[in-house]
Amino acid sequence: MSDHAYDISYLLDSDAATAEVPVLRVAKVPPKPARSPSHIAAAQAALALELLQAAEAHEDWIRQYVRMYGVAGDGV
């Protein structure tokens, strides 16, 4: 093979190597609105209320079970 096959100096000296590159424009994405702390607090309060209601129902089921089967609270 000849050395000319690997010679790219003619590309570096030509005008094609200095062609202008278009400016890249990136569209700005608007930031997502921050969640309002009041919405988060309201959701947490609603969840806490539901958990308290579920706990009350659970305690009622336990009392009913104890009444029905006479379990004597032996810690098991």
C-alpha positions in Angstrom: 0.0 0.0 0.0 1.1 3.5 -0.6 1.5 6.2 2.0 -1.0 8.3 0.0 -3.8 6.1 1.2 -3.3 7.2 4.7 -2.5 10.9 3.9 -5.4 13.2 4.9 -3.4 16.4 5.0 -5.2 17.5 1.8 -8.5 17.5 3.8 -7.0 19.7 6.5 -5.8 22.3 4.1 -9.0 22.6 2.1 -11.9 25.0 2.6 -14.3 22.0 3.3 -12.6 21.5 6.6 -13.5 25.0 7.7 -17.2 24.9 6.8 -19.4 26.8 9.2 -21.4 24.7 11.6 -24.9 25.8 12.3 -25.7 27.0 15.8 -27.5 24.5 17.8 -30.6 25.9 19.4 -32.1 24.0 22.3 -35.7 24.8 23.3 -36.0 25.6 26.9 -38.4 23.4 28.8 -40.4 25.2 31.4 -39.7 23.9 34.9 -42.4 21.8 36.5 -44.4 23.7 39.1 -43.4 22.7 42.6 -46.0 20.8 44.5 -47.6 22.9 47.1 -46.8 21.8 50.6 -50.5 22.3 51.5 -51.5 19.6 49.0 -48.9 17.2 50.5 -50.0 18.0 54.0 -53.6 17.5 53.1 -52.8 14.1 51.5 -50.9 13.1 54.6 -53.7 14.1 56.9 -56.2 12.2 54.9 -54.0 9.1 55.0 -53.5 9.4 58.7 -57.3 9.7 59.2 -57.9 6.5 57.1 -55.2 4.7 59.1 -56.8 5.7 62.4 -60.2 4.5 61.2 -58.8 1.2 60.0 -57.1 0.8 63.4 -60.4 1.3 65.2 -62.1 -1.3 63.0 -59.2 -3.7 63.6 -59.6 -3.3 67.4 -63.3 -4.0 67.0 -62.6 -7.2 65.1 -60.1 -8.3 67.8 -62.7 -7.7 70.5 -65.3 -9.6 68.6 -63.0 -12.5 68.1 -62.2 -12.6 71.8 -65.9 -12.5 72.7 -66.7 -15.3 70.2 -63.9 -17.7 71.0 -63.1 -16.7 74.6 -59.4 -16.2 74.0 -57.9 -15.5 77.4 -55.1 -13.1 76.4 -52.3 -15.5 77.2 -49.8 -13.6 75.1 -49.7 -16.0 72.2 
